[in-house]
């Protein structure tokens, strides 16, 4: 069984009050960081959001940057529950939509550029989304021969 297995067995016995649950293991939540954009106007709003999110089960730390309207929550809480709790305060909240502009291939296209973004950030966009420009390639040789210098009947405007 080994030392690690023995310690895990003993901790399960203590944690479950002595009941045996060999085949039934709870899936442990992973430690994660959730970043939210929450509309906060004053210190009262900041305090309200911080207290609300701190009371959520599994949350270890709550950091708030009022200037950027950014809330960073670290802990074992699920991202959807954190977002729901933030919206429950009556504030407009969403998952942090910005990334540093140097991580985006085209940071100044209409989909990525956002005037409300903090300095050095642009809105996160999917690189596979069509940006509205499209190159057309014609395989028909008649179009390319129409304006050729080798063709004596080419366009006389040129």
C-alpha positions in Angstrom: 0.0 0.0 0.0 2.8 2.4 0.6 3.1 5.5 2.9 1.0 7.7 0.6 -1.8 5.2 0.3 -1.8 4.6 4.0 -2.1 8.3 4.8 -4.8 8.7 2.2 -6.7 5.8 3.8 -6.4 7.2 7.3 -7.5 10.7 6.1 -10.6 9.2 4.4 -11.5 7.4 7.6 -11.2 10.5 9.7 -12.9 12.7 7.1 -15.9 10.4 6.6 -16.3 9.7 10.3 -15.2 6.1 10.0 -17.5 5.1 7.2 -16.0 3.1 4.4 -16.4 4.4 0.9 -13.8 2.5 -1.1 -15.5 2.8 -4.6 -17.1 6.2 -4.0 -14.5 9.0 -4.2 -15.5 12.6 -4.4 -14.0 14.4 -7.3 -11.8 17.2 -5.9 -12.2 20.6 -7.4 -9.1 22.1 -8.9 -7.7 25.4 -7.6 -8.4 28.0 -10.2 -8.5 31.8 -10.7 -11.6 33.4 -12.1 -11.4 37.0 -13.5 -14.5 39.0 -13.8 -15.4 42.5 -15.1 -17.8 44.0 -12.5 -19.2 47.5 -12.8 -18.3 49.3 -9.5 -18.7 53.0 -8.9 -17.7 53.6 -5.3 -16.0 52.0 -2.3 -19.3 50.8 -1.1 -19.8 48.8 -4.3 -16.3 47.4 -3.9 -17.0 46.3 -0.4 -20.3 44.8 -1.3 -18.8 42.7 -4.1 -15.8 41.6 -2.0 -17.9 40.5 1.0 -20.4 38.6 -1.3 -17.6 36.7 -3.2 -15.6 36.0 0.0 -18.6 34.3 1.5 -18.8 31.8 -1.3 -17.7 28.3 -0.4 -14.2 27.4 -1.7 -13.0 31.0 -2.3 -9.6 31.7 -0.8 -8.8 35.3 -2.0 -10.7 38.1 -3.6 -8.7 40.9 -5.2 -10.4 44.0 -6.7 -9.0 46.6 -9.0 -11.7 49.4 -9.0 -9.9 51.4 -11.7 -10.0 48.5 -14.2 -13.4 47.2 -12.9 -11.6 43.8 -12.5 -12.2 41.2 -9.8 -9.9 38.3 -9.4 -11.2 35.3 -7.3 -8.9 32.5 -6.4 -9.9 29.2 -4.8 -11.8 26.0 -5.3 -15.1 27.6 -6.4 -16.6 27.0 -9.9 -16.4 29.9 -12.3 -20.2 29.8 -13.1 -21.0 30.0 -9.3 -18.6 32.9 -8.9 -20.2 34.8 -11.8 -23.7 34.1 -10.5 -22.8 35.3 -7.0 -21.3 38.5 -8.5 -24.5 39.2 -10.5 -26.5 38.5 -7.3 -25.0 41.7 -5.8 -27.0 43.7 -8.4 -23.9 44.7 -10.3 -23.4 44.1 -14.0 -20.8 41.3 -14.2 -19.2 39.2 -16.9 -16.2 36.9 -17.3 -13.1 39.1 -18.0 -13.2 39.6 -21.8 -9.8 41.2 -22.3 -6.3 39.8 -23.1 -3.0 41.7 -23.5 -2.9 43.2 -27.0 0.4 41.4 -27.9 -1.4 38.0 -27.7 -3.9 38.9 -30.4 -2.8 38.6 -34.1 -4.7 41.6 -35.2 -5.5 43.8 -32.1 -6.9 46.8 -34.0 -9.7 45.1 -36.0 -13.2 46.1 -35.2 -14.0 42.9 -33.2 -11.0 43.2 -30.9 -10.6 47.0 -30.4 -12.6 48.3 -27.4 -12.4 51.9 -26.1 -13.5 50.7 -22.6 -10.6 48.2 -22.4 -7.8 49.0 -19.8 -4.5 50.2 -21.3 -2.6 47.5 -23.0 -5.6 45.2 -23.4 -8.0 44.3 -26.2 -11.2 42.2 -26.3 -10.6 38.5 -26.7 -11.5 37.3 -30.2 -11.6 33.9 -31.9 -8.8 33.9 -34.5 -10.9 31.7 -36.8 -13.6 34.3 -37.2 -13.8 36.0 -40.6 -12.9 39.7 -40.2 -14.9 40.8 -43.2 -12.2 41.0 -45.8 -12.1 38.3 -48.4 -9.6 37.6 -51.2 -11.1 36.3 -54.5 -9.0 34.1 -56.7 -10.1 33.4 -60.3 -8.9 30.2 -61.9 -10.4 31.1 -65.3 -7.5 31.9 -67.7 -9.7 34.3 -69.8 -9.6 36.9 -67.0 -5.8 36.9 -66.8 -5.3 36.9 -70.6 -7.7 39.8 -71.0 -5.1 42.3 -69.7 -1.9 40.6 -70.8 0.8 42.4 -72.8 1.1 39.3 -75.0 -2.4 39.7 -76.2 -2.6 42.1 -79.2 -6.4 42.6 -78.6 -5.9 43.5 -74.9 -7.7 46.4 -73.3 -6.7 49.6 -75.1 -7.1 51.8 -72.0 -3.9 50.5 -70.6 
